[in-house]
Amino acid sequence: MTTIEDFFAQHDDWPWNPPLPIRTTFHYLILVTEGELLHDVDHVTRTIALGQWLWVRAGHALRWHPPGVARGPFILFEPDVLMPGTAHLLASLTAHEAPAVLSPHPDDAPWLQQTALQLLDEHRALGRRPLDVHHALRRSLLESLLLRLANAHGVAPADTTAGTGRGDTYGRFVDALELHFRELHRAADYAALLGCSVRTLSRAAQDATGNGVRELINERRLLEARRLLGGARWDARTVAAHLGYTDPTNFGRFFRDRTGLTPAAFAAREATPEP
């Protein structure tokens, strides 16, 4: 738990000088209370304005920009720090496809900021209370903050179609895809896993996203390839094997057709600092 300004002051030569992509193992949660923050999440530049929150999930690729005059609380936490019941309630905002930038309603903003500042104060109060109490308070405040944020007006859940008919089928498909995209690559594989027909699954995906199941599978594999080639610095052959390609040439063709770059060229570009 820190602030944007303190983090920058303590790491003035990293990670924004030079700004290179990294792959996160923590959740990054930042509230902008002054100025404006630019941040790349999965190779897309996001602008986080005053009062907005940036949530980079564990496993996503990020690239810092110099923070400039941006100010605000900065929270890092591991996925397993949350109690199981709380993690279940937060599933819509910890999900892979949840939005990176959250815009709570102004009526909720003061309460969210106050909870974040209470968490920051407790983090800095190490030694003021017994250690077990200190840790329990930090966890409690973090969970309170996340639950407030997840249920703030203006913050939509990740899957607004889940719960009825095809929406539920699509939600279960997204969960299955996140678990199995490395080894299952056909619509029929996921239909069998979910206990439905390919036609039912295809309609659910089309209704929810406008895309077919095959395209969604390919998008998820491509996203993982970009994360590993850029943020994790894996070589193309290793990425191909990780994503279930028996022939690296086929992976190279797949990647080039969708990005216009070979895996090696993409990795080289990501390893070159932006001016």
C-alpha positions in Angstrom: 0.0 0.0 0.0 1.5 3.3 -1.1 0.7 6.3 -3.3 1.4 7.1 -6.9 3.8 9.9 -5.9 5.6 7.9 -3.3 6.0 4.9 -5.6 7.4 7.1 -8.3 9.8 8.8 -5.9 11.1 5.5 -4.6 11.5 3.9 -8.1 12.5 6.8 -10.3 14.4 4.5 -12.6 11.7 1.8 -12.8 9.3 0.9 -14.3 8.8 4.0 -16.4 12.3 4.7 -17.3 12.5 3.1 -19.7 8.7 2.3 -20.0 8.7 -1.5 -20.8 5.8 -3.9 -20.5 5.7 -6.3 -17.6 3.3 -9.1 -16.6 1.7 -8.7 -13.2 1.4 -11.3 -10.5 -0.5 -8.9 -8.2 -3.7 -6.9 -8.6 -2.9 -3.2 -9.1 -5.6 -0.8 -7.9 -5.1 2.9 -8.2 -7.4 5.8 -7.5 -6.6 9.1 -9.2 -7.3 12.0 -6.7 -5.3 14.6 -8.6 -4.3 15.0 -12.3 -4.6 12.3 -14.9 -2.8 9.0 -15.3 -1.9 7.1 -18.5 -1.4 3.4 -18.2 -1.2 0.6 -20.8 -3.2 -2.6 -19.9 -2.9 -5.5 -22.3 -1.2 -3.2 -24.9 -4.1 -0.6 -24.9 -3.4 2.8 -23.4 -6.0 3.8 -20.8 -6.6 7.3 -19.5 -7.6 7.4 -15.8 -9.2 10.7 -15.0 -9.8 12.4 -11.7 -12.1 10.2 -9.5 -11.6 7.1 -11.6 -10.0 3.8 -10.6 -7.5 1.7 -12.5 -7.7 -2.1 -11.8 -5.0 -4.2 -13.5 -5.7 -7.9 -12.7 -3.1 -10.4 -11.9 -1.8 -11.9 -15.1 -2.5 -8.9 -17.3 0.3 -7.1 -19.1 0.9 -3.5 -18.1 3.2 -0.6 -19.1 3.7 2.4 -17.0 3.8 6.0 -18.3 5.5 8.7 -16.3 2.9 9.7 -13.8 3.4 13.4 -14.2 1.2 15.3 -11.6 -1.1 12.3 -11.0 -1.7 11.6 -7.3 -3.7 9.0 -5.3 -3.6 5.8 -3.3 -1.9 2.8 -4.9 -2.8 -0.7 -3.7 -1.2 -4.0 -4.6 -2.5 -7.3 -3.4 -2.2 -10.9 -4.3 -5.3 -12.8 -5.5 -5.4 -15.2 -2.6 -5.4 -12.5 0.1 -9.2 -12.3 -0.2 -11.4 -14.6 1.9 -13.3 -17.2 -0.2 -16.7 -15.6 0.4 -15.5 -12.2 -0.5 -13.7 -13.5 -3.6 -17.0 -15.0 -4.7 -18.8 -11.7 -4.3 -16.0 -9.9 -6.2 -15.9 -12.4 -9.1 -17.4 -9.9 -11.6 -14.6 -7.4 -11.0 -11.7 -9.8 -10.6 -12.6 -11.6 -13.8 -10.3 -11.7 -16.8 -12.6 -9.6 -19.0 -13.6 -7.0 -16.4 -13.0 -3.3 -17.3 -9.6 -1.8 -16.4 -11.0 1.7 -15.7 -13.9 2.1 -13.3 -16.0 5.2 -12.9 -18.0 5.2 -9.7 -20.9 7.6 -9.3 -19.9 10.9 -7.6 -22.2 9.9 -4.6 -20.0 6.9 -3.9 -16.6 8.5 -4.6 -16.0 10.1 -1.2 -16.7 6.8 0.6 -14.4 4.9 -1.6 -11.6 7.4 -1.2 -12.1 7.5 2.5 -11.8 3.7 2.8 -8.7 3.7 0.6 -7.1 6.4 2.8 -8.0 4.4 6.0 -6.3 1.4 4.4 -3.2 3.5 3.7 -3.2 4.8 7.2 -3.4 1.3 8.7 -0.6 0.1 6.4 1.6 2.9 7.7 0.7 2.1 11.3 2.9 -1.0 11.5 3.8 -1.3 15.2 0.9 0.7 16.5 -1.1 -2.4 17.2 -0.3 -6.1 17.6 0.8 -7.6 14.3 -2.1 -10.0 14.0 -4.6 -7.2 14.6 -2.7 -5.0 12.1 -3.0 -7.7 9.4 -6.6 -8.4 10.1 -7.5 -4.7 9.9 -5.7 -4.3 6.6 -7.5 -7.3 5.1 -10.8 -6.1 6.4 -10.3 -2.6 5.0 -9.2 -4.0 1.7 -12.2 -6.2 1.4 -14.5 -3.3 2.4 -13.0 -1.1 -0.2 -13.3 -3.7 -3.0 -16.9 -4.6 -2.0 -17.8 -0.9 -2.0 -16.2 -0.5 -5.4 -17.9 -3.5 -6.9 -21.3 -2.3 -5.8 -20.8 1.4 -6.5 -23.3 3.1 -8.8 -21.8 3.4 -12.3 -19.5 0.4 -12.0 -21.1 -2.3 -14.1 -20.3 -6.0 -13.4 -18.2 -7.8 -16.0 -21.0 -10.1 -17.2 -24.3 -8.3 -17.3 -25.9 -11.1 -19.2 -25.2 -13.9 -16.7 -28.1 -15.5 -14.9 -30.7 -16.2 -17.6 -30.8 -18.3 -20.7 -28.0 -17.8 -23.1 -26.3 -15.3 -20.8 -25.7 -18.0 -18.3 -24.3 -20.2 -21.0 -22.0 -17.5 -22.1 -20.8 -16.8 -18.6 -20.0 -20.5 -18.0 -18.2 -20.5 -21.4 -16.0 -17.5 -20.4 -15.1 -19.3 -17.2 -14.2 -22.5 -19.1 -12.3 -20.6 -21.7 -10.1 -18.9 -19.1 -9.3 -22.3 -17.6 -8.8 -24.3 -20.8 -7.8 -22.0 -23.7 -4.3 -23.5 -23.8 -5.5 -27.0 -24.6 -9.1 -26.7 -26.0 -9.4 -24.8 -29.3 -12.7 -25.8 -30.9 -16.3 -24.8 -30.2 -17.2 -28.4 -29.9 -14.8 -28.9 -27.1 -16.4 -26.2 -25.0 -20.0 -27.3 -25.9 -19.1 -30.8 -24.6 -17.6 -29.4 -21.5 -20.7 -27.3 -20.7 -23.2 -30.0 -21.7 -24.8 -28.0 -24.5 -24.9 -28.1 -28.3 -22.5 -26.1 -30.4 -25.5 -24.2 -31.8 -26.6 -23.1 -28.3 -23.1 -22.1 -27.4 -22.6 -20.2 -30.6 -25.9 -18.3 -30.2 -24.9 -17.4 -26.6 -21.6 -16.0 -27.7 -23.1 -14.1 -30.6 -25.8 -12.6 -28.4 -23.3 -11.5 -25.7 -20.4 -10.3 -27.9 -21.3 -10.2 -31.5 -18.5 -12.7 -32.2 -18.5 -16.5 -32.8 -17.0 -19.0 -30.4 -13.9 -19.7 -32.6 -13.2 -16.0 -32.7 -13.4 -15.6 -28.9 -11.1 -18.6 -28.5 -8.6 -17.1 -30.9 -8.8 -13.7 -29.2 -8.0 -15.2 -25.9 -5.0 -17.2 -27.3 -3.7 -14.0 -29.1 -4.0 -12.0 -25.9 -2.0 -14.6 -24.0 0.6 -14.7 -26.7 1.0 -10.9 -26.6 1.3 -10.9 -22.8 4.0 -13.7 -22.9 6.0 -12.3 -25.8 5.9 -8.7 -24.4 5.5 -8.6 -20.7 7.0 -12.0 -19.8 9.7 -12.0 -22.5 9.1 -15.6 -23.6 10.4 -16.7 -27.0 8.0 -17.6 -29.8 8.7 -21.4 -29.7 7.9 -21.6 -25.9 4.7 -19.5 -26.4 3.6 -21.7 -29.2 4.0 -24.8 -27.1 2.3 -23.2 -24.1 -0.7 -22.4 -26.3 -1.0 -25.9 -27.7 0.7 -25.5 -31.1 2.6 -28.5 -32.1 4.3 -26.6 -34.9 5.7 -23.1 -34.1 5.3 -22.2 -37.8 1.5 -22.4 -37.4 1.7 -20.2 -34.4 3.8 -17.7 -36.3 1.2 -17.6 -39.1 -1.7 -17.2 -36.6 0.1 -14.4 -34.8 1.2 -12.5 -38.0 -2.3 -12.8 -39.6 -3.8 -11.0 -36.6 -1.2 -8.5 -35.7 0.7 -7.9 -38.9 4.0 -8.8 -37.1 5.9 -12.0 -36.6 6.2 -13.0 -32.9 9.9 -12.1 -33.0 9.1 -8.6 -34.4 6.4 -8.0 -31.9 8.7 -9.0 -29.0 11.5 -6.8 -30.3 9.1 -3.8 -30.6 7.8 -4.4 -27.0 11.4 -4.5 -25.7 12.2 -1.2 -27.3 11.5 1.7 -24.9 9.1 4.4 -26.1 10.6 7.8 -26.5 
